[in-house]
Structure formats: structure tokens, C-alpha cells
């Protein structure tokens, strides 16, 4: 399965995790951190973790350096560190809680079927790198499918009702697209009125066939041959590829269904 993680989601998830870890460290050590300093430390640690990802290719050394810098920065921001001994004590606690909580969660997910079922029972709970879980755990949030919000706000159903064919699309169509994304949400709306749904995408990934079981009757990748990401995303190239793919798809529709 293919998952996409975005910078804002990663930052928020790391911020929440750092916040929780710093609270644990504060309560088990010197109790000198104020809420404001803990929040600042959590933000600094999240930024330090993300910086290596913003530079393109990510090596192990760069990732490790970013993690170490983030951990040191969050401790210095959250606590009035007065000596090396104090810093090492704080670092020891931070590592202890980090590996302890991470190992416990991994053990639960891998060893207890019930834990895996709980984590996957709520739609969207693990989406965007666990952002849904973070919102439910730390705020009074309610998860709602994004596709339904988009359909409601745009009034798409009123247009679908009068259409012959619904045309939708996505940059990359794969198994994750069937998990509540807008193209499948639109396709389900089309099915309520017995309409055909055709999807176009820049590329097709693993599990895209799941979209056929969730309302998309057929999907077509628009690339006509091997291309770099820059070439594929060139506006003129993308326009030409989409026009060509759409023409061929609708030639088949017109010939097979008598659409005029």
C-alpha cells in the first residue's frame, strides 16, 4: 500500500509526540519547564526532525543528524539547562520514554490482534501519518470523510444528477484512493444516480483496482511513455497527455454506449 505523508502532517504529529514526551520528562526529573517552554521545545524538535526531508534525497547520516539536533534543541528550549550533567539526565529520560513508548506500541500492534483491530477500526485514524489519531487523542475532534465535505460544499450531486458521465481524477491513483478520497467519493455519488464514472490519473499505483470496487468504472493513466517527474508535470505536456487519453476513452464510450 502506498501512503503519502505531507510536511504539515508530519510536523503536527511530531509536535504532539514531542509535547507528550517533554511532559513525561518534566514530571520525572526537575519539573522546571513551563507550558510555554514545553510547547516551544516540542515545535523546535519537530522542525529539527523535518529539516532533512526538505532537502531532497535523505541519507541515514542526514536523518540521524536532524534527529539529534532536534532532540538537543527541544531539551534546551524546554528546560533551563545549567550543566552538561543536567542535559545528559534529560536526554537519558527522553530516550527512555521515546524507545519505551515506541517499542510498546510496536509490540501491541504486532503481537495483539485486538490492538491492530482498534487502530484500524476507525476510518481515517492512521491517515496522514497518524494525524487523525493525534487529533482524537489530544483534542475534542471528530473525524469526517474529506470527500463528503467536498461534495457537500461544492454541490456536486446536483451536477451529477444531470450528467451522462462523471469524469474525475487524481495525480496518483492507487489503493489509498479508495479509502475515502475525493474521486471515489464523487464516484459513489454518481452511482446513486446510475451514472458511469471514468477517472484519469498521472500514474497508477498498487491497489488501484480497489477503486473499481468503490464506484469508478474505469481509470486511465495519461502518461504515454517513460518520463521524468519534471517532464510529466510540465503544463503543456500534461494538457496534451490528458487530452489524448480522454479522447481515446470517450471514443470507446461513444462507440459502446451510443453517447452523442
N, C-alpha and C positions, 0 to 999 in steps of 0.2 A: 504494500500500500504506500502511496506517495502522500506525504504531508508537507505543507508549506508553513514555514514559521516566519513571521514578519517582525521587523525590528521593534515596533511599538509593543507587540505582544510579548516578545522576549524580555524587553525592558521591564514591563509591568510584572511579569511572572517572577523575574529575578528580584525585583524590588520587594515584592510580597515575601518571597523566601528569605531575603536578607533581613527584612524587618522582623520576621519571626525569630531568626537565628540571633539577631542582636538583642532582642528582648530576653531570650534564654541566657545568653552570655552575661547580660547585665544583672539578671537576677541571681546568677550563680557565682558572680565574682564581686566586683567593687560597688555596684549599684550607684555609680556616679554619672551615668548617662541620662540626659533629659530626653523627653519625647521628640523635641525638635532635632537634637543631635542624632538620635537613633534614625529618624526619617532621612536626615542628610546623609548619614553613613550608608543607609540602605540604597539610596539613589546613586551615591558615588560608586558603591560596589557593583550595582547593576550596569552603570556606564562603563566601568572598567572591564566587565565581562564582555560587553558588546563591541567595544572598540576594535578588537582584532577582526570581527566579522565584517566590518565596514571597509576593510582594505582589499577585498577581492579574495584571492586564494588564501586559505587558512592552514598553516602548518602547526604541528604539535608544539614547537617551541614558542611560536607567537601566541597560541591559545593559552599555554601554561603561563607565559609572562603576563598576559592580560588578566588571568585569574588571580595570580599572586599580587599584582598591582592593585586589583580591585579589592582583594581581601585586606591588604595593608591599609589602603585608603579608607575603607569603611570603618576600620577599627580606630584609626587616628581621628576620623571625623566624629565618631560616636562617643569616644572616651577621651578624657584629658590624660593622654599617655605621658607619664613623667619619667619613665625609665625603661631600659631595654627589658628588664625583668618583668615589668608590668605588661609590656607589649607581648612578650612571649607567653605569659599567662593567658592573656586574652586570646591570642592566636591558638593556643592549645585548646581552649574551650570551644572556639569557633570551629576548628577542625573536628573536634569530638562530636559536636552536635550535627555538623554537616554530614559526616560519614555515618553517624548513628541513625539519623532520620532517613537519609538516602538508602542505606542498607536495609532498614526496617521496611520501608515502602517496597523496595525491590523484592524482599523476601515474601511479603504479603501477596504481592501480585503474582509471583511465580509459584508459590507454594500453596496458597489457599484459593481454591476456585471461587469461593464466596467473595473474596476481596476483588478479584478480577471482574466478577459479575457486578459488584457495586460500582466500580469505576467506569464500567461501560454501560450501565443501565440507564443513565440519564443522557439523552441526546445532547451533544454539544459540550459535555463535561470536560473532555480532553481536547477539544478543538483549540486551534491557535496556540499550541504548545502548553495546554493546560489552563488557558486564560479563563475558561468557563468555571473550572474548579476553584480557581483563585477568587473569582467574584462571589461564588456561592459560599466559600469558606469564610471570607473576611468582610463581606458586605451583605446587606439585605437585598440581594439581587434575585431576579427571576430570569431564567433562560428562555428565550423565544427564538424560533427558527427565523434566520435573517431573510430567507426567501419570502416568507409570509408577510413580513413587514414591508419588503419592497413591493410585492404585489398589491398590498392594500394601499400604500402611499401613491403608487403610480396609476391605480385604477385599471390595471392590465386586463382584468377579466372582461370589462366592458368592450375592449377592443377584440379580445379573443373570440367573444361570442359571435361577432360579425365576420370573422376571418375564415378563409378556406384552409390556410396552413399557418402554423406558428413557426417562425424562424428564430432560433436562439443561438447562443454560442458562448464560448469561453476560451481564454488563452490556451489552457491545457485541460483537456477533458480526460478524466480518469475515475478510478473508483471513489475518490473523495468527492467528486462532483455529485454523486448520487446520495451523499449524506447531508442533504438539506441546502445545497447551493441553489442560486437563482435559476439556472437553466432547467434543472429538474423541477423546481417549484413552479415555473411557468408551464412546463410540460404537463404537470398534474392538473393545472388549471385548464389547459387545453383539452385534456381527456374528459373533464366534466361536461364538455360540450361536444364530445366526439370528434375533435379536430386532430389532424395529423401534425406531428412535431418533427422538425428537421433541425439538427444542430451542426454548426460549423466551429472548428477549433484550429488554433495554430498547430497543435500537435495532439496526439492521442497517447495516453499512458496506460499503465497496467490497471486492469479492472474497469476500463471504460464501458465494457459490456453491461455492467450493472445499471448504467443509465437507460439501456433498453428495457429493463425490467421496472423502471420507475417513470415511464411515460415518454421518453424520447424514442421515436420510431426508427430513426436512422441518424447517424452522425458521420461527418466527413472532415478529415484533416485537410487543410487548404494548401500545405506545402507541396510543391511539385517535384522536389528533389532535395538532395543534401544542401544545407545552407547553415551558415553561422548564425548566432543569435542576432547579431547586428544586421545581417542581410535580411533575415526573416522579419525583423521589426521595422525595417525601412518602410515608411508610409506608402510610397508608390508601389513597392514590391508587395506589401500586404494587400493593398487595394486590388492589384492585378490578380494575385492568387485567390482572394476571396471571390472576385467577380467570376473567374474561370470555374472555381469549384461550385459556386451557386448556379451558374448556367447549366453545367452538366447535371447537377442534381435535379433541377427543375425541368430539364428536358425529359428526364426519366419520369418525373411526376406527371407532366402533361401527357406523355405518351401512354402511361399506365393507368391514369385515372380520368383522363379526358378533361383536365382542368384547362380553362381558357381565360 
